């Protein structure tokens, strides 16, 4: 309630105004707050250049640019001219070493009654009285979990004094003298402090493939160990089911080595994630460098009379998740060349119609990918494909095959035809396979970064690692040609992949679903053109195009509102999202969705989703939909009815609890200073070095050189350290073990809430503004408050008049200053769509299958061959 009272005593005096406000209400407050920390990599560092630019110090404004701060000093040494220019630079480096997991949780619940009164008088000032009663208070003290073997986090200043100059014929020489003051905090277990290897480490069990499953059905793999069970997504089998779930969901806590080696790992197969159709066990025979042997660990069982193998990667290591995530990379496939050596096939390729119906088909792990071929350099024996296939984040071990490499894929003695895990490359002409060959094993660790990669955005060039593979192709034992497959590898955080759908599920006719995907290097807020298509999926994984397609123009965003179930690094991807209704003509079909687009260099990209079912309305049986129901942050939890965290938060906290134990942790705060020398463009004789250099290495004539850090002094506890900080600093600074001590890793005792019947808060304050505001200021405020009611009335009339004039143009206005406007429904006809803006964003560009605005009717895709060459791209426009 707000009450205005004003009184004018005369024209020569300011009005007296009194404003009284009253606040009464109640609140039902229930807060259960949890924070978590999880260092996923075992080391990181960041450097802030020119730190003194960010924290300016008087007199040091010009010391941060590595420029001369004094005039050059010139003199002659005998007959040799010498020039010296002093300079200064400073950096700040922050770093961490080791892995750390932990959480902190605190809770407070109460019912709050509030009663407040405020009185403002232009003569005297402001008087406030506020009282609040907190009833039935329940306070849960902080509880924490903290687990690490050894963790250190700190920062280091890097001030350097530079002397640049010349000596005779030697020019642009630089010599630097650097101090390295540092400060760090370390946390470690007692055995790590003593240099003893712990027998208890983190265990991760990651299922990535099942071979031999009945084709055409959907299956989930369930893994159990150490009293915990983890499940994969639901994927369709084509004889093989491949899984690419988030590896962070497959940790099984801390396990002793004796507990793991020789123990049974439970593996079950659930059809559609519900009915168990097979069960077996896998055994870790030994551990070599943190990896269970044999690799992969295999569980064997039978499903519907078929022999089935489930392949798992089992890692037992202090940083098990880091070991697994390092094997997940973004994979793209290119087909730069196909060389035809058989004259009969080359003669067929000379026919333009035959060439138009030729394609290259790659089959691996039961999935088929086809790209159209075209002549390269106007040759009928030298072909290429411009289409890039995006596989998204892949677990590199999934490229391993069950059988050894056999180049004669079509030889009668070959056994790879019965191995669905083998990667087979086929040359198809008029629906006939004229040559085929098996891809050799991929050498993931022998690839070099190509600095001249010409099809990705420039910002991604240095992140792409191309791995070429030459595949000899045969027919009836005779070599027909050679196909080149280039596997482009990038970090998982740069992946192009389908966010939704991500597993086999049912999409109901007439329902609207948010199809979501990511690409390489898209710029947030910039619109791009795509074409979405649907292809029918056979039980063997073969794809057949349909006539359904939908061109879209959409910008990427980080706020997609759904959880990402595939591992994609530590960054939130910028994703594209389009709402699509399921067409009636595809009901009863199993399909994959395909996203098509052009990148910045007009190279067509194709990305295929996981197989899904289009079903009639009400017939859906999916385990998980894209509505986000039950996911924390996607729906309102309310306050009165809130009974705890959402399922996502509970899962994260349970995962942290699985790593935690009651072992105490030692912590310490350390500091010190090192000395480092730098030399640039200085040629030194062989064998001559500086302080801190390795004498055996010498400088070797290298023009740039930095010495090893030389410790000037160290403070803190640990090997090779000096005195403890508690012995150096005053007792008041290290009181209570602030400089070093011990803390429990996890609280094992349940903490009950502290209950208080009532807490009363009272606040009464008086502000005499005559002591702080002069007469002119008080008079201005008084006149303003006196005119406020009239100003509101005048504004209300003006708004009412304007709303009346604009109602036909603004039919959705609601209530303004108490005036209810028209409720005429808004027009549903959209204005004609315009072409989206063309930018120089790195990827992607306009979709390959259409150049028309989204409102134009789509054209049917060709139905033969299964994947066809994208139509000619639209001409590039000037940004």
ROTIVO-663069 format. One record per residue (C-alpha): residue in three letters; x, y, z. Coordinates in steps of 0.1 Angstrom, whole numbers, plus 5000, padded with zeros to 4 digits. Example, Ala and Ser with C-alpha at 12.3 -4.5 7.8 and 13.67 -1.06 7.14 Angstrom:
2
ala512349555078/ser513749895071/
//
This chain:
879
unk500050005000/unk501350354991/unk499650675003/unk500451024991/unk499551335012/unk500551695002/unk499752045015/unk500652385002/unk501052665028/unk501552945004/unk502953024969/unk506253124983/unk506752805003/unk507552454991/unk504752204996/unk504751955025/unk504551605012/unk504151285032/unk504450945016/unk503550635036/unk504250285025/unk503149965041/unk504349615032/unk502749295046/unk503248945033/unk504648605037/unk506948375019/unk507447995019/unk511247965016/unk512847625008/unk516447634995/unk518547324990/unk521747444974/unk524547214960/unk527647324942/unk530047084925/unk533647104912/unk535046854888/unk538546904871/unk538246674841/unk541746724829/unk544946654848/unk546646984839/unk545747324825/unk547247674823/unk546248014811/unk548448324807/unk547348684810/unk549748904790/unk550649254802/unk549149214836/unk550249564846/unk547949694819/unk545049534837/unk546249644872/unk547949974866/unk550550084891/unk551650454894/unk554850514875/unk554750174857/unk552250254829/unk554850204802/unk556549894816/unk554149634801/unk554649654763/unk558249514760/unk559249854747/unk562250054757/unk561650264789/unk564950454785/unk566550614755/unk568950364738/unk572450374752/unk575050384725/unk578850344729/unk581850184714/unk583749884727/unk587049944711/unk586149994675/unk582849794678/unk579549984681/unk577249874709/unk573549964714/unk571549874745/unk567849934750/unk566349824784/unk562649714785/unk560249534808/unk557349284805/unk555049104829/unk552648814827/unk550448624851/unk550048254847/unk547348044865/unk547547664865/unk546347344880/unk547946994882/unk546046684891/unk542346584893/unk539846694919/unk536146614924/unk533946754952/unk530746914962/unk529347144989/unk525647135000/unk523647345024/unk519947385030/unk517447625046/unk513647605049/unk511347845067/unk508048035065/unk508648405066/unk506148665078/unk507049025069/unk505549355083/unk507049685072/unk506150045075/unk507950335057/unk507150705063/unk508750985044/unk508151355052/unk509751635032/unk510251835064/unk511851575086/unk513151275066/unk512650895064/unk511450665092/unk511450285085/unk510249995107/unk510549645095/unk509849315114/unk510148965101/unk509448635117/unk510948315105/unk508848025116/unk509747655117/unk513347715106/unk515247405094/unk518847475087/unk521047195072/unk524747275080/unk527247255051/unk528246905041/unk530946835016/unk532646564995/unk536246604983/unk538346344965/unk541846364950/unk545046184950/unk547146494944/unk546046834934/unk547747164931/unk546447504920/unk548347824919/unk549448134901/unk552848274890/unk553948624882/unk556448644853/unk558148984854/unk561049004830/unk563749274825/unk564849284789/unk568049424773/unk567749454736/unk570449584713/unk573249514689/unk576949434691/unk578949484659/unk577449274632/unk575049094655/unk571649274654/unk568349244673/unk569749044702/unk567749024734/unk568648914769/unk566048864796/unk566348824834/unk563148694849/unk561848634884/unk559048384889/unk557248454922/unk554548194928/unk551748104952/unk550047764953/unk547647544973/unk548147174973/unk545846894985/unk547046534986/unk546446205002/unk548946075028/unk550245795006/unk550746044976/unk552646275000/unk554945995009/unk555445894972/unk553445564976/unk551245454947/unk547645414958/unk545945084952/unk542545254951/unk541845434918/unk538945544898/unk537145284876/unk535445354843/unk533645084822/unk532445214789/unk530444984765/unk530845104729/unk529644814707/unk527544494706/unk528044254677/unk525643974667/unk522344134679/unk519244054658/unk518844324631/unk515944564631/unk515444584668/unk516544834695/unk518744754724/unk520244904756/unk523444774773/unk523444764811/unk526744734829/unk527044654866/unk530044664890/unk530844774926/unk527144784934/unk526345034906/unk524645004873/unk524945214842/unk522845204810/unk523545324775/unk521145494751/unk518745284730/unk520145214696/unk519045014665/unk520844694656/unk521844614620/unk523744314633/unk525944564651/unk524844834676/unk527345114682/unk527145344712/unk528545694716/unk527145794750/unk528746044774/unk531645864790/unk531246074822/unk528145874830/unk530145544832/unk532345584862/unk532045324890/unk533745504919/unk536945414937/unk538045044934/unk540944854948/unk543044664922/unk542444324939/unk538744404938/unk538844454900/unk541244194886/unk539443864881/unk536043994892/unk532943954871/unk531544264854/unk527844214848/unk526544294813/unk522944274803/unk521144354770/unk517644514773/unk515344524743/unk514044884740/unk515544944774/unk512844734791/unk513044354787/unk516244164794/unk517043944765/unk520643844773/unk523043844802/unk526743764805/unk529943864823/unk533244024814/unk536543974833/unk539544204836/unk542443964835/unk545244214842/unk545944584842/unk548544734819/unk549245104821/unk545745164837/unk543944964810/unk542344634815/unk543644344794/unk542444194771/unk541444514752/unk538644534745/unk537144344774/unk534444124760/unk531143984775/unk529643694755/unk526043584756/unk523143464734/unk520143674722/unk517343504703/unk519743214696/unk522443444682/unk525943464697/unk526543824709/unk529643994720/unk529644324739/unk532844524737/unk533944744767/unk536844964775/unk537744924812/unk540145184827/unk541545184862/unk543445494868/unk543645814889/unk542245994859/unk540145724843/unk537745974827/unk540546164811/unk541945844796/unk538545774780/unk537646124769/unk541046144752/unk539845864729/unk536746054718/unk537246274687/unk535146454661/unk535346244629/unk534546364594/unk535046154562/unk536146284528/unk536746094496/unk539346294477/unk540146044449/unk539245714433/unk541645584407/unk540345324382/unk542945084368/unk540544824352/unk539944924316/unk536444764314/unk535344974344/unk537045284330/unk535145234297/unk531845234316/unk532745544334/unk533245724301/unk529445724297/unk528146044314/unk524945864324/unk526845584341/unk529145834359/unk526046014371/unk524745694386/unk528045594403/unk528745634440/unk531245534466/unk529745344496/unk531445284530/unk529945034554/unk531245004590/unk529644874622/unk526444804603/unk525945164591/unk526145264554/unk527345604540/unk527145674503/unk528545974483/unk528246054446/unk531246054423/unk532346304397/unk535146324372/unk538346474385/unk540446684361/unk538146564333/unk539446214336/unk537345894333/unk539745704355/unk540345964381/unk537246044402/unk536346224434/unk533546314457/unk533046664472/unk530546544499/unk531846534535/unk530246284559/unk529946404595/unk530046114620/unk530246344651/unk532046244684/unk533345884680/unk535145654704/unk538345564685/unk538345204696/unk535045154678/unk537145144645/unk538744824656/unk537544514637/unk537044164649/unk539144014621/unk542544104609/unk543044334579/unk542644154546/unk543044364514/unk541344114491/unk537844194501/unk536244004473/unk538543704474/unk536743374480/unk539043284509/unk538343614526/unk536343604559/unk535743974563/unk532343944546/unk531043784577/unk532544054600/unk530044344603/unk532644554622/unk534944574591/unk535044904572/unk534344804536/unk534645054507/unk532644974476/unk532545124441/unk528945104429/unk527845164392/unk524245144383/unk523344964415/unk526044704409/unk529144664431/unk532044664406/unk534844674433/unk535344654470/unk538144664496/unk538744664533/unk540044984549/unk543444924567/unk543644994604/unk543645364612/unk546845494626/unk545445744651/unk548745824667/unk550745874635/unk548846154619/unk550246504615/unk548346834615/unk547746964580/unk548247344579/unk546847374544/unk543447214549/unk541147384524/unk537647294532/unk537047404568/unk536847754582/unk540247924587/unk539647924625/unk539547544624/unk542547474602/unk545047414629/unk542647194648/unk542146944620/unk544246634618/unk543746454584/unk544546084584/unk544645944548/unk543845574541/unk544345414507/unk541945124500/unk542744884472/unk539544754456/unk539144424439/unk536544224419/unk536943844417/unk540543864429/unk541444124403/unk542444474413/unk540044734398/unk541245054415/unk542145244446/unk539945464468/unk541345724491/unk539445794524/unk540546094544/unk539546084581/unk539546434595/unk539946434633/unk539146734655/unk538646774693/unk535246654705/unk534347014714/unk534247104677/unk532046814667/unk529146834643/unk526446594655/unk522746544661/unk521746654696/unk518246534692/unk517246264682/unk520246084698/unk518745734702/unk516145504687/unk512645624698/unk509145674685/unk507946004669/unk504146034668/unk502246164638/unk501046524642/unk503346594672/unk505946864670/unk509546784680/unk512547004684/unk515146864660/unk518546984672/unk522046964658/unk525447134658/unk528047204631/unk531747314630/unk532447674638/unk528947824636/unk528648184649/unk526048244675/unk523148454663/unk523948414626/unk521348244604/unk522447964581/unk520547754555/unk519947384559/unk517847114542/unk516446844564/unk515546514547/unk514446164558/unk515745834545/unk514345494551/unk516445244570/unk516644884561/unk517444604587/unk520944584572/unk521544964576/unk520945054539/unk519445394533/unk516745484507/unk515745854501/unk512145974506/unk510446264490/unk510146454524/unk512446744529/unk512247074547/unk514547374539/unk515147584570/unk517047904579/unk518047914615/unk520648074638/unk522547864664/unk522147924701/unk523547794734/unk520147784750/unk518547484735/unk516647364766/unk517446994763/unk520146774778/unk523046664755/unk523646284760/unk526746254738/unk530146354750/unk531146684734/unk533946824755/unk533647074783/unk532047354763/unk528347414756/unk527947384718/unk526147644697/unk523247434683/unk520547474657/unk516947394667/unk513847354645/unk510347244654/unk509046984629/unk505746804628/unk505846434618/unk504246394583/unk501446134579/unk503045984548/unk505945854568/unk503945684596/unk505045324601/unk508545384587/unk511945364603/unk513945654591/unk517145854597/unk517046234596/unk519746394574/unk520946754577/unk522546894545/unk524547224543/unk527347394525/unk530447524544/unk532247854538/unk534047704508/unk530847564493/unk531747204502/unk528546994509/unk528146824542/unk525846544551/unk525046434587/unk522846134595/unk520946094628/unk520345764647/unk517345564633/unk513945654647/unk510345534642/unk507545744628/unk504345604644/unk500645684645/unk499345924672/unk499345764706/unk501445474696/unk504845604709/unk506745394735/unk510045594737/unk511945584770/unk512945954768/unk511546244748/unk512846594741/unk510346764764/unk513046784791/unk510546664817/unk512346594850/unk515446774839/unk516647044864/unk516347394850/unk513947304822/unk510647314842/unk509647524872/unk510147334904/unk507947564924/unk508547634961/unk505847484983/unk505647144965/unk509447114959/unk510746804976/unk514346784964/unk516646814934/unk515746704899/unk516946374885/unk519846534867/unk521246694899/unk520646384919/unk522546184893/unk525546424894/unk525646414932/unk525446034932/unk528246014907/unk530446234930/unk529546024960/unk530745714942/unk534245864940/unk534445974976/unk535945805006/unk536745885042/unk540545915037/unk541846235052/unk543646485030/unk546646695038/unk546647045025/unk549247315024/unk549847665011/unk553247734995/unk555048024979/unk558548094965/unk560548254937/unk562548114908/unk565048274884/unk565048224846/unk567348354819/unk566248414783/unk568348484752/unk567048554717/unk568948584684/unk572248524703/unk574648274687/unk576748114714/unk579747874709/unk579047504713/unk579147394749/unk578647734765/unk575647774786/unk574047994812/unk573047954848/unk570447684852/unk571147534818/unk571847164813/unk575647144808/unk575446834787/unk573146994762/unk574947324757/unk573247584735/unk574047404703/unk574247734684/unk570447784689/unk569548154685/unk566748134712/unk567347984746/unk565747974780/unk567347834811/unk565847584835/unk564247754866/unk566647814894/unk565047814928/unk565948124948/unk563848024978/unk560647824986/unk558147835014/unk555847555023/unk555847185031/unk557046915008/unk560046764991/unk562847014983/unk560947294999/unk562247535025/unk560747625058/unk557047595064/unk554947895061/unk553747855096/unk557447905107/unk557848225086/unk554548405089/unk553048545121/unk551048305142/unk547948515138/unk548048455100/unk548348075103/unk546148025134/unk543847725132/unk545947555105/unk545347805078/unk548747745062/unk548747365064/unk546647095081/unk544346815075/unk540646795064/unk538346495059/unk537746395023/unk534146315028/unk531646345056/unk530345995063/unk527946085091/unk524546205081/unk523846565091/unk520446635105/unk518846975100/unk518947215129/unk515347305138/unk514347645154/unk510747725162/unk510948095156/unk513548365147/unk512448735149/unk514249015131/unk513449385138/unk514949685121/unk514050045129/unk515950335113/unk515550705111/unk517150925084/unk517151305090/unk517751435056/unk518051795067/unk521551705078/unk522551575043/unk520351765018/unk520252145014/unk516952345010/unk517152354972/unk517351974969/unk514551934995/unk512252174976/unk512851994942/unk511951654958/unk508851804974/unk507551964942/unk508251644923/unk506351424948/unk503451664949/unk502951654911/unk503351274908/unk499651184912/unk498651434885/unk501351314862/unk500050954865/unk496551064856/unk497751264825/unk499950974814/unk496950734817/unk494750944794/unk497550984768/unk498250614768/unk494550534764/unk494250764734/unk497350614717/unk496150264724/unk492750334708/unk494450464676/unk496850164673/unk494549874682/unk494249744646/unk498049744643/unk498649604678/unk495949344684/unk497849164712/unk498049444738/unk496849354772/unk496349584801/unk498149924805/unk497450144835/unk494149964842/unk492849994806/unk491949674789/unk492649674752/unk491249464723/unk491649084724/unk491349054686/unk493548744677/unk496748814658/unk496948734621/unk498448394615/unk499648464579/unk503348524579/unk504848784555/unk506748654526/unk510148524538/unk513248694526/unk516548534519/unk518648504551/unk521748724553/unk524948574539/unk527948604562/unk531548494562/unk530948264592/unk533247964591/unk530547714587/unk527947624574/unk526647814544/unk523347784524/unk521947434522/unk522947234491/unk519547124480/unk517747454476/unk518247824471/unk514647914476/unk513248084508/unk511747834533/unk508247934523/unk508647784488/unk507247424484/unk510047174487/unk511146964457/unk511446594459/unk514846434463/unk515746174437/unk515045824447/unk517945664430/unk520745624440/unk520345604479/unk522345924484/unk522746154455/unk525046444446/unk523846774460/unk522547014434/unk524747294423/unk525247544451/unk523847894448/unk526248164436/unk528148324466/unk526848664476/unk528748954490/unk528348974528/
//
